[in-house]
Amino acid sequence: MKFFIPFLIFFITSDITPGAQTLAHIDTNKYSIRLPDYWRAGNRIWSILTEKLPMICEEIKDKELCGDDCNPRYTIELEVYEPLATNYDYYCTNLASNSPFRDWVFLTYYNFQSSFLLLNEKRELITRFILVDTTETWMVRKKESFQLQPEITYSASRVILSTYTLNRAQNPMSPRLLVRYRDTINPAEYVDKNRQTLLPSDAELFAIIEKKIRAW
């Protein structure tokens, strides 16, 4: 996945306001929160975090949230582990034999871990607040459409009176053209070759994290 390195990444792409901290003096009465750009300034998540985090984190209780205009004693950052697939499943739709396309739905069951980290001014870890645990299993659903391979066969018409009567305008002895379609993929092989693309996207992981935060 484009944002993930093996096993772990720290998402510290944005602060409450853009820019980098430049002050050398430590503001002991202030703290900052750093989140991915997925949650931009003004997002409801910011107000939830500024309200709830001081209630569970004694170190930032009664302290002021700041951005790039301070060098705070404490910083809270988001930690997200790379998702790991635990199982795959799949099924197909558009089963009619006269359809030239078939949709396959691939289900990926996975788990991952995400936490808020409380760091001091030396970036030493003080506390980890777990948001999503590896004991939880999630599922992502992705659909792919594949063109089927046509198979053309000929079937001789049966020469019986009823057929001749019902097909009076046709020659009952002429062969009939039959076209059927067959799958061009083996879904199990497709899963083996596309395991990374079947994993959830960054946005899908962030949506789970946001749901957890909103449930506080």
C-alpha positions as a Markdown table, in Angstrom:
| # | Residue | x | y | z |
|---|---|---|---|---|
| 1 | Met | 0.0 | 0.0 | 0.0 |
| 2 | Lys | 1.4 | 3.4 | -0.8 |
| 3 | Phe | 1.5 | 4.8 | 2.7 |
| 4 | Phe | 2.6 | 1.7 | 4.5 |
| 5 | Ile | 6.1 | 0.4 | 5.2 |
| 6 | Pro | 6.5 | -3.1 | 6.5 |
| 7 | Phe | 4.8 | -3.6 | 9.8 |
| 8 | Leu | 4.4 | 0.0 | 11.0 |
| 9 | Ile | 4.1 | 3.7 | 10.1 |
| 10 | Phe | 3.7 | 6.8 | 12.1 |
| 11 | Phe | 1.2 | 9.2 | 10.5 |
| 12 | Ile | 2.5 | 12.6 | 11.3 |
| 13 | Thr | 1.7 | 14.5 | 8.1 |
| 14 | Ser | -0.3 | 17.3 | 9.6 |
| 15 | Asp | -0.7 | 19.3 | 12.8 |
| 16 | Ile | -3.6 | 21.3 | 14.0 |
| 17 | Thr | -2.2 | 24.0 | 11.8 |
| 18 | Pro | 0.3 | 23.5 | 8.9 |
| 19 | Gly | 4.0 | 24.1 | 9.3 |
| 20 | Ala | 6.8 | 23.0 | 11.5 |
| 21 | Gln | 7.6 | 23.8 | 15.1 |
| 22 | Thr | 10.7 | 26.1 | 15.2 |
| 23 | Leu | 10.7 | 27.4 | 18.8 |
| 24 | Ala | 13.5 | 26.1 | 21.1 |
| 25 | His | 11.6 | 27.0 | 24.3 |
| 26 | Ile | 9.5 | 24.2 | 25.7 |
| 27 | Asp | 5.9 | 25.3 | 26.4 |
| 28 | Thr | 5.1 | 23.2 | 29.4 |
| 29 | Asn | 1.5 | 24.2 | 29.4 |
| 30 | Lys | 0.7 | 23.2 | 25.9 |
| 31 | Tyr | 0.4 | 20.1 | 23.8 |
| 32 | Ser | -0.2 | 19.3 | 20.1 |
| 33 | Ile | -2.1 | 16.6 | 18.1 |
| 34 | Arg | -0.8 | 15.3 | 14.8 |
| 35 | Leu | -3.0 | 13.5 | 12.4 |
| 36 | Pro | -2.8 | 12.5 | 8.7 |
| 37 | Asp | -4.2 | 14.9 | 6.2 |
| 38 | Tyr | -7.3 | 12.7 | 5.9 |
| 39 | Trp | -8.6 | 14.8 | 8.9 |
| 40 | Arg | -8.0 | 18.4 | 7.9 |
| 41 | Ala | -8.5 | 21.4 | 10.1 |
| 42 | Gly | -12.2 | 21.9 | 10.8 |
| 43 | Asn | -13.0 | 18.2 | 10.8 |
| 44 | Arg | -15.3 | 17.1 | 13.6 |
| 45 | Ile | -12.6 | 14.6 | 14.8 |
| 46 | Trp | -10.4 | 17.5 | 16.0 |
| 47 | Ser | -13.1 | 18.8 | 18.4 |
| 48 | Ile | -13.8 | 15.2 | 19.7 |
| 49 | Leu | -10.1 | 14.7 | 20.4 |
| 50 | Thr | -9.5 | 18.0 | 22.1 |
| 51 | Glu | -12.5 | 17.3 | 24.3 |
| 52 | Lys | -11.9 | 13.6 | 25.1 |
| 53 | Leu | -8.1 | 13.1 | 25.1 |
| 54 | Pro | -7.5 | 15.4 | 28.2 |
| 55 | Met | -10.1 | 13.3 | 30.0 |
| 56 | Ile | -8.1 | 10.1 | 29.6 |
| 57 | Cys | -4.6 | 11.5 | 29.5 |
| 58 | Glu | -3.5 | 13.1 | 32.7 |
| 59 | Glu | -0.4 | 14.7 | 31.2 |
| 60 | Ile | -2.4 | 17.0 | 28.9 |
| 61 | Lys | -5.3 | 17.8 | 31.3 |
| 62 | Asp | -5.9 | 21.5 | 31.6 |
| 63 | Lys | -3.2 | 22.2 | 29.0 |
| 64 | Glu | -3.7 | 24.3 | 25.8 |
| 65 | Leu | -3.7 | 22.8 | 22.4 |
| 66 | Cys | -1.3 | 24.5 | 20.0 |
| 67 | Gly | 0.0 | 24.2 | 16.5 |
| 68 | Asp | 3.2 | 25.3 | 14.8 |
| 69 | Asp | 3.6 | 28.4 | 17.0 |
| 70 | Cys | 4.8 | 26.5 | 20.0 |
| 71 | Asn | 7.2 | 23.8 | 21.1 |
| 72 | Pro | 4.9 | 21.7 | 23.4 |
| 73 | Arg | 5.9 | 19.4 | 26.2 |
| 74 | Tyr | 3.6 | 16.7 | 24.9 |
| 75 | Thr | 2.6 | 15.6 | 21.5 |
| 76 | Ile | -0.1 | 13.0 | 20.5 |
| 77 | Glu | 0.5 | 11.2 | 17.3 |
| 78 | Leu | -1.4 | 8.4 | 15.4 |
| 79 | Glu | 0.2 | 5.0 | 15.0 |
| 80 | Val | -1.2 | 2.5 | 12.4 |
| 81 | Tyr | 0.1 | -1.0 | 11.8 |
| 82 | Glu | -0.1 | -2.5 | 8.3 |
| 83 | Pro | -3.3 | -4.6 | 7.9 |
| 84 | Leu | -2.8 | -8.4 | 7.8 |
| 85 | Ala | -5.3 | -10.6 | 5.9 |
| 86 | Thr | -6.7 | -13.5 | 7.9 |
| 87 | Asn | -8.9 | -15.1 | 5.3 |
| 88 | Tyr | -10.3 | -14.6 | 1.7 |
| 89 | Asp | -13.6 | -15.4 | 0.2 |
| 90 | Tyr | -15.3 | -14.8 | -3.1 |
| 91 | Tyr | -18.4 | -15.3 | -5.1 |
| 92 | Cys | -19.7 | -14.4 | -8.6 |
| 93 | Thr | -22.8 | -12.7 | -9.9 |
| 94 | Asn | -24.2 | -12.4 | -13.4 |
| 95 | Leu | -24.6 | -16.2 | -13.7 |
| 96 | Ala | -26.7 | -16.2 | -16.9 |
| 97 | Ser | -24.9 | -18.2 | -19.6 |
| 98 | Asn | -25.7 | -15.6 | -22.3 |
| 99 | Ser | -23.9 | -12.8 | -20.5 |
| 100 | Pro | -20.5 | -11.8 | -21.9 |
| 101 | Phe | -19.3 | -10.4 | -18.5 |
| 102 | Arg | -19.3 | -11.7 | -15.0 |
| 103 | Asp | -18.7 | -9.8 | -11.7 |
| 104 | Trp | -16.6 | -11.4 | -9.0 |
| 105 | Val | -16.9 | -10.2 | -5.5 |
| 106 | Phe | -13.8 | -10.7 | -3.3 |
| 107 | Leu | -14.0 | -10.5 | 0.5 |
| 108 | Thr | -10.9 | -10.0 | 2.5 |
| 109 | Tyr | -11.0 | -10.5 | 6.3 |
| 110 | Tyr | -8.2 | -8.7 | 8.1 |
| 111 | Asn | -7.0 | -7.2 | 11.4 |
| 112 | Phe | -4.8 | -4.3 | 12.2 |
| 113 | Gln | -3.8 | -2.2 | 15.2 |
| 114 | Ser | -4.0 | 1.6 | 15.7 |
| 115 | Ser | -3.1 | 3.7 | 18.7 |
| 116 | Phe | -2.6 | 7.2 | 19.9 |
| 117 | Leu | 0.9 | 7.8 | 21.2 |
| 118 | Leu | 1.7 | 10.3 | 23.9 |
| 119 | Leu | 5.3 | 11.6 | 23.3 |
| 120 | Asn | 7.4 | 14.1 | 25.3 |
| 121 | Glu | 9.5 | 16.9 | 23.9 |
| 122 | Lys | 12.3 | 14.3 | 23.3 |
| 123 | Arg | 9.9 | 12.1 | 21.4 |
| 124 | Glu | 10.1 | 9.4 | 24.1 |
| 125 | Leu | 7.0 | 7.3 | 24.4 |
| 126 | Ile | 5.0 | 7.8 | 27.6 |
| 127 | Thr | 1.7 | 6.1 | 26.9 |
| 128 | Arg | 0.0 | 4.2 | 24.2 |
| 129 | Phe | -3.8 | 4.5 | 23.9 |
| 130 | Ile | -5.1 | 1.6 | 21.7 |
| 131 | Leu | -7.9 | 2.5 | 19.3 |
| 132 | Val | -8.1 | -0.7 | 17.2 |
| 133 | Asp | -6.8 | -4.0 | 18.5 |
| 134 | Thr | -5.6 | -7.0 | 16.6 |
| 135 | Thr | -8.3 | -9.1 | 18.3 |
| 136 | Glu | -10.9 | -7.4 | 16.0 |
| 137 | Thr | -11.6 | -8.7 | 12.6 |
| 138 | Trp | -12.7 | -6.4 | 9.7 |
| 139 | Met | -13.9 | -7.2 | 6.2 |
| 140 | Val | -13.4 | -5.2 | 2.9 |
| 141 | Arg | -15.4 | -6.0 | -0.2 |
| 142 | Lys | -14.1 | -5.4 | -3.7 |
| 143 | Lys | -15.8 | -6.2 | -7.0 |
| 144 | Glu | -14.1 | -6.9 | -10.3 |
| 145 | Ser | -15.7 | -7.4 | -13.7 |
| 146 | Phe | -14.2 | -9.9 | -16.2 |
| 147 | Gln | -15.1 | -10.6 | -19.8 |
| 148 | Leu | -16.0 | -14.2 | -20.5 |
| 149 | Gln | -14.7 | -16.4 | -23.2 |
| 150 | Pro | -17.3 | -17.3 | -25.8 |
| 151 | Glu | -17.6 | -21.0 | -26.9 |
| 152 | Ile | -19.5 | -21.6 | -30.1 |
| 153 | Thr | -21.0 | -25.0 | -30.8 |
| 154 | Tyr | -23.6 | -26.4 | -33.3 |
| 155 | Ser | -26.5 | -28.5 | -32.4 |
| 156 | Ala | -28.6 | -30.3 | -35.1 |
| 157 | Ser | -32.3 | -29.8 | -34.9 |
| 158 | Arg | -34.4 | -32.8 | -34.1 |
| 159 | Val | -36.6 | -33.9 | -37.0 |
| 160 | Ile | -39.9 | -34.6 | -35.4 |
| 161 | Leu | -43.4 | -33.5 | -36.4 |
| 162 | Ser | -43.9 | -31.1 | -33.6 |
| 163 | Thr | -40.6 | -29.4 | -34.3 |
| 164 | Tyr | -41.3 | -29.2 | -38.0 |
| 165 | Thr | -44.7 | -27.7 | -37.3 |
| 166 | Leu | -43.5 | -25.1 | -34.8 |
| 167 | Asn | -40.5 | -24.2 | -37.0 |
| 168 | Arg | -42.3 | -24.3 | -40.3 |
| 169 | Ala | -40.5 | -21.2 | -41.6 |
| 170 | Gln | -37.1 | -22.8 | -40.9 |
| 171 | Asn | -35.3 | -25.8 | -42.3 |
| 172 | Pro | -35.6 | -28.4 | -39.5 |
| 173 | Met | -32.5 | -30.0 | -40.8 |
| 174 | Ser | -30.3 | -26.9 | -40.4 |
| 175 | Pro | -27.9 | -26.9 | -37.4 |
| 176 | Arg | -28.5 | -24.3 | -34.7 |
| 177 | Leu | -25.7 | -22.0 | -33.6 |
| 178 | Leu | -25.2 | -22.1 | -29.8 |
| 179 | Val | -23.0 | -19.6 | -27.9 |
| 180 | Arg | -22.1 | -20.1 | -24.3 |
| 181 | Tyr | -19.6 | -18.3 | -22.2 |
| 182 | Arg | -17.1 | -19.5 | -19.7 |
| 183 | Asp | -15.0 | -17.8 | -17.0 |
| 184 | Thr | -11.5 | -16.7 | -18.0 |
| 185 | Ile | -10.2 | -16.6 | -14.4 |
| 186 | Asn | -9.7 | -18.9 | -11.5 |
| 187 | Pro | -10.8 | -16.8 | -8.5 |
| 188 | Ala | -8.4 | -18.7 | -6.1 |
| 189 | Glu | -5.5 | -17.9 | -8.4 |
| 190 | Tyr | -6.7 | -14.3 | -8.7 |
| 191 | Val | -6.6 | -13.9 | -4.9 |
| 192 | Asp | -3.0 | -15.4 | -4.8 |
| 193 | Lys | -1.8 | -12.9 | -7.4 |
| 194 | Asn | -3.6 | -9.8 | -6.0 |
| 195 | Arg | -3.4 | -10.1 | -2.2 |
| 196 | Gln | -2.0 | -6.6 | -1.8 |
| 197 | Thr | -4.7 | -4.9 | -3.9 |
| 198 | Leu | -7.4 | -6.8 | -2.1 |
| 199 | Leu | -6.3 | -5.4 | 1.3 |
| 200 | Pro | -8.1 | -2.2 | 2.6 |
| 201 | Ser | -7.0 | 1.2 | 1.4 |
| 202 | Asp | -5.6 | 3.8 | 3.7 |
| 203 | Ala | -9.0 | 5.6 | 3.6 |
| 204 | Glu | -10.8 | 2.5 | 4.6 |
| 205 | Leu | -8.5 | 2.1 | 7.7 |
| 206 | Phe | -9.0 | 5.7 | 8.6 |
| 207 | Ala | -12.8 | 5.3 | 8.3 |
| 208 | Ile | -12.6 | 2.5 | 11.0 |
| 209 | Ile | -10.4 | 4.7 | 13.2 |
| 210 | Glu | -12.8 | 7.6 | 12.8 |
| 211 | Lys | -15.7 | 5.4 | 13.7 |
| 212 | Lys | -13.9 | 4.4 | 16.9 |
| 213 | Ile | -13.1 | 8.0 | 17.8 |
| 214 | Arg | -16.7 | 9.1 | 17.2 |
| 215 | Ala | -17.9 | 6.3 | 19.5 |
| 216 | Trp | -16.0 | 7.8 | 22.5 |
